[in-house]
Amino acid sequence: MFLESKIIMFGYTLDGDSRQTSLDFFSYKKLCDIVYNDKLLEMIEYYNNKRNTISHTSKILNINNSTIVLPDILLDKIVTYAIPFDRDFSGGAFSIRMKMFAKHSHHLIDAVNLLNYALVSKKLFQYVSKFIKSNSHFSWNGYLNFNSEFSLVRSEPSFFNYESIKYIPYDHGVDYANRLMSRVDTFAIVSDEIDYSVKGMVSRDSMFDDKDLYDYETFEEEYRDAIISQGYLVYPPAMPNLKDIFVLNYYGYSSNYSDLLSNIFSQTPNGDGHGIERFYIKIVKDWKSSPRFSNLGFLGPLLKFHSKTLKSIRIRYRDMKAFDVGEILKVFIQIHPFLVENNRIDFKLITNTQISETLPSNNIFANYLISYLEVKNK
């Protein structure tokens, strides 16, 4: 019954109805048949018929004293299909925030399902740990202990979701924190600013679970004010191998999120193979079309520190208004020399509104900006 419960735990990831691509033979039903209906040999025969690139003389399994040992090549097939990579998976294993990142990072793995899968057996635990080491773009939702034999994660992660900053053990010392971030090549953050303007339920409502009605209202008001205040965001340790940055649902009411990004840019080395290569930001407005314009102060430091290594900059700016156009033109005048000097940078301003008529016709920089403009309805 224990093994059955483990299969059920991650069975949804094997269900064809919850995936965009079929798993062929490796389905939840087939795994149950293998465990409970002695269908292993049938599965092996099927798999052998599908193996066109592997020598037919190699053994697909070992049976010793009634113990069946699946080889790594078969485990690789099972794990690769069963772990819901974002490019295959359309179900509910990712949180809302992780689904946002999954659209932009084709390497992202659901860490929760990795754990469920690893707990099936000691053999699978060891294999999934090995798998993570070579496919380490996952969002870690707990403290990592590289030295423990019971830890799935044995090496520093390559993906850092800002949500995980609470799991950086600063009390272990600066060197340990720096080691934790030493291999990060992708940083992603979803702004909390939506909670500043939206009345009613907030996205981090779990913080209010132990509050009575009066405390809830007071605490909620303080929380909303804090979101756009300096000190709300904790700056992470330097990420020396950082290459890709994704910023989603950015409002830019004040400078605090912009200052966080500027700090990351300045702390990331920019020579000898180091430096940021891709930057993507999605800028939005609230239900009142606020703010009048978003804080874009981070663009100057981005180009100042990383113009030599940048390959692409994507600014997706939704529902731009006249004030937005004026502000982005001022910032564009500052960064334009970097774009001219490093013309390999693929810079795009993507918006869902026509802004060319709003730009001053006699401004040479306005004409330059139009050349970088891309209009999309969605």
C-alpha positions, 0 to 999 in steps of 0.5 A: 500500500505504501508504494501505491500511495507514492504512485498516486502522489505523482500520478497526475503528472503521468496522466495523459489528460494533464499533459500536452504530449502523450507519454506513450507507454509510461502512464499512470495505469501502466505503472500500476500494472507493473507494480500490482499485475506483474506486467514488468516483462511486458513493459520491457518487451515493449521498450526493447522493440522501441529501442532502435539506437541501443545495442540489442545485446545490452541487458535492459534489467537485472534480476537477482534473488527476485530483486529487479534493478532498472538500469539508468537508461530506463530510469532516464526515460521514465524521469524525463517523461514524468517530470513536468517540464514546462514545455510539456505540462499544462496542468496545475503543478506550477504555482501561478508565479512559476507558470509565468516564468515557465513561459520564458524559461524552457529549462524550468522543472517543478521541484515539488513533483521532483520530490514526490517522484524521488520518494518512491524508492531509494534508487529513484531518490539517487537518480533524481538527485543525479538528474537535478545536478544536470537539470538544475533550473528549478524553484527551491522551496526550502533550505538546501543542505549540500552536505547531507546524504538525505538531500536531493540537491547536492550542488548549487542551483542555477535558477533563483526565484526571488520567492526563495530569498527567505531560504538563504541562510544568512546566519551561516555566514557570507561565504555560505550565502555566496556559495549558494548563489555562485552558479545562478544563471537565471533570476526571476521575480514577480512584483508584489505591487498588485497588492498595493492598488487592489482592494480586497484579498491580497496575493500574500493572504497567508500572512494574515491567517493568525490575525483577527478582523481588526488586526487583519485590517491594520496589518493589511494597510501596513502591508500595502504601504510597505510594498512600495517602501524602501526596505521592503525588498531584501537584496540577494547576494551577488550572482557572478554567473547571472545571464538571464533576468525576468521581471514580471508584473512590474508597476514601478510605483516607486523606486524600490523594485528599480533599486533592487534591479540596479543593485543586481546589475552593479553586483554582477561581474561584467568581464572575462565571460561574466555579464548579463546577456538577456533582460525581459520585463513586463510592465503593467498598470492597475485598474485605475491606469496607475501609475501615470508612468513607471519608474524606469531608472534601472535601464541606465545601470543595466546598459552602463554595466552590461552593454558589452555582454547584453544580447537582448532587451525586451520591455513589454509595456502594456497600456502605455499612456502619454505620460509613459511615452514621455518618461520612456523617451527621457530614459531612451535618450540616456541609453541610446548611446549604449545601443548605438555603440553596441548595435548587436543588442536586440532592443525591443519596446513591445506595447499593445497601443500605438504610441508613434502619434504621441511622440514629438515629430521633430525629436530625432530620438523619438524617430530612433525609438520608433525603430525599436517599437513593436506593437502587439495586440496581446 
